[in-house]
Amino acid sequence: MFIELKTELMAKEEPGGEEIADPEAVEPVVADMRLLAQEAFVVLTLNVKHQLIRRHLVTLGILDKVQIHAREVFRPAILDNAHHIILVHNHPSGDPERHHQQTERPRWN
């Protein structure tokens, strides 16, 4: 089950290019992330009309943290020739409060 779900999350091309015009439209696209036992970071790439091009799993972390770097975030956007991106990550604990690491400024080295 885990391997199947991970494979689906990696690069999920969404047929029909549904429009994502507001935050509420993002939730159905990433709803399956609720099933993950560890944190994940996903990039949704969109075209100029805010239609979904593809969903990319950038990194899969551990229970309470995920490590990301700018090159992994922007690579799928460039390859998809995206006009917009949406960044998404989950909280497997179900607690939407920010971790102390999320309040610190990221360093892009």
N, C-alpha and C positions, 0 to 999 in steps of 0.2 A: 504494500500500500504506500509506504513512504517513498520508495523509489519511483513509483508511478506518479505520485503527486509532485515530487521534485522535478521529474522530467516535464510534466505539464507546466510547471511554474517557470521553467528556464526561459523559453521563448515561445510564448503562446500568441499565435497570430489570430487576431479576432476577425472573423469573417463579417463582411458588411460594413465595417468601420463605423460602429455606433458613435454618436456624438456625445462628447463629455463636456457639457457647458457649465456645470456647477459641481460643487463637492458631493452632492447627493448622488450624482451619476457615476462617481468613482466606485462607490461601495459594491455594487453588483459585479463589477469587473474583477475585484480583488477579494471577494467574499470567501473564497476557498483558503485564503491565508489564515483564517481563524482556526483551521484544522492543524496548523503546524505547531510542533512542540518547541520550536526555537524561533528566534527573531529572524526575519527575512527583510531584505531591502529590494524593492521592485521599482523599475522605471517604466512608466507608460509613455509611449511616443505617440504624438498626435500630428495630424496634418494641419494645414492652414484653416480648415473648416472645423477644427476641434474634433475630428473623427479619429478614433483609435486606429493606429497603424499596427502596433504590436505591444505586447507586454513582455518585459525582460526581467528575469531574476538576476540581480547584480551580485548579490552575495547572500549566503545562508550562514547565520551566526550560531550562537549557543542560546541557552535559555533566557539570558538577560542582557545580551549585547550582540551587536553586529558591527563588524569593521568595514568601512567603506573608504574609497578614495575617489577623487574627482575624475580620474581617467576612466574608471569603471562606470561611473555615472553618465558621463557624456559620450562614451564610445557608442552605445546603442543609438543615441539620438543622432549622432553624425552619420552612422551607417544607414539608418532609416531615413535620412534626409528630413528629420522631424522639424516642424515649425514650433511646436510646444512640447514640453515634457511635464509629467506629474511624477513626483517622488512619493513612494508609499513604503511604510514599514509597519510591522505588527507588534503587538505586545502579547505574547503567549499567556502571561499571567492574567490577562483580562483587565489589568489596572491601567487606565489611560493616562495616569499622571506621568509627567516627565521624570526620567531618571536623572540623577545629578550630572551624568555625563552629557545629557542632551542640553543642559543649560550652559555648558561651557562652549566657547567659540571653537569651531573646528579649525584645525590647522591643515592647510593644503600644502604639504611639502613636496 
